[in-house]
Amino acid sequence: LESATAHEVAHQWFFNQVMNDPLQEPWLDEGLAQYLTYIYYRDYYGAEAGQRYIDSWQARWMRVDYAQIPIGLPAGSYSPVEYSAIIYGRAPLFILELQKEMGEVAINEFLREYVNVYRWQTVNSPQFKSLAEQHCACDLTEQFEEWVDGTDTLR
């Protein structure tokens, strides 16, 4: 119940304040809500509790044998098992990868600005990527191709 509550509170920012098309890009709100739930566990209970929450994402993704299914597909493109595994498991792992690439300070600044810039607007993946790149002064194309678009697996 605690994790569901923390997750739903996170939706006050990601989907309620910064919206996306949940049918076309559900990863944008669910992945971020899952990531913020991890931050809650880590900050409130410590690194070990945070890691256990990350482990729950891995367990979800394992339900589809860690299939490299892109997180950026429309909701209707996933089977019910895939939706849970990819949107609630793999998508927050992608946000965690961005944190590692950008650094925790930069991703926190990015998420703060993401809410401030896009509050009450509908955002898409390219806008998310562009703002993230501004905060890390880096090119995240490779990460987005691997995780969001799945284009690197098509080569």
LINGIMO-V690956 format. One record per residue. N is the residue number from 0. OMEGA is omega in whole degrees, 0 to 359 (none if undefined). Layout:
BEGIN
[[N | OMEGA] [N | OMEGA]]
END
This chain:
BEGIN
[[0 | 181] [1 | 181] [2 | 178] [3 | 179] [4 | 179] [5 | 179] [6 | 181] [7 | 175] [8 | 178] [9 | 177] [10 | 175] [11 | 177] [12 | 186] [13 | 171] [14 | 180] [15 | 178] [16 | 176] [17 | 186] [18 | 173] [19 | 176] [20 | 186] [21 | 175] [22 | 182] [23 | 184] [24 | 183] [25 | 182] [26 | 185] [27 | 178] [28 | 183] [29 | 178] [30 | 179] [31 | 177] [32 | 177] [33 | 180] [34 | 179] [35 | 175] [36 | 174] [37 | 180] [38 | 177] [39 | 181] [40 | 181] [41 | 184] [42 | 184] [43 | 186] [44 | 179] [45 | 186] [46 | 181] [47 | 178] [48 | 176] [49 | 179] [50 | 177] [51 | 178] [52 | 175] [53 | 178] [54 | 178] [55 | 175] [56 | 179] [57 | 180] [58 | 177] [59 | 182] [60 | 180] [61 | 180] [62 | 175] [63 | 177] [64 | 179] [65 | 179] [66 | 182] [67 | 179] [68 | 181] [69 | 178] [70 | 186] [71 | 180] [72 | 173] [73 | 183] [74 | 182] [75 | 179] [76 | 182] [77 | 167] [78 | 178] [79 | 179] [80 | 179] [81 | 181] [82 | 179] [83 | 184] [84 | 187] [85 | 185] [86 | 181] [87 | 180] [88 | 184] [89 | 182] [90 | 177] [91 | 174] [92 | 175] [93 | 178] [94 | 176] [95 | 176] [96 | 176] [97 | 178] [98 | 180] [99 | 181] [100 | 186] [101 | 189] [102 | 185] [103 | 179] [104 | 182] [105 | 181] [106 | 177] [107 | 177] [108 | 178] [109 | 182] [110 | 176] [111 | 180] [112 | 177] [113 | 178] [114 | 182] [115 | 183] [116 | 188] [117 | 180] [118 | 179] [119 | 177] [120 | 175] [121 | 186] [122 | 175] [123 | 183] [124 | 179] [125 | 178] [126 | 178] [127 | 181] [128 | 182] [129 | 180] [130 | 177] [131 | 180] [132 | 177] [133 | 183] [134 | 179] [135 | 185] [136 | 182] [137 | 178] [138 | 182] [139 | 182] [140 | 182] [141 | 179] [142 | 180] [143 | 177] [144 | 181] [145 | 189] [146 | 189] [147 | 186] [148 | 184] [149 | 184] [150 | 180] [151 | 179] [152 | 180] [153 | 183] [154 | none]]
END
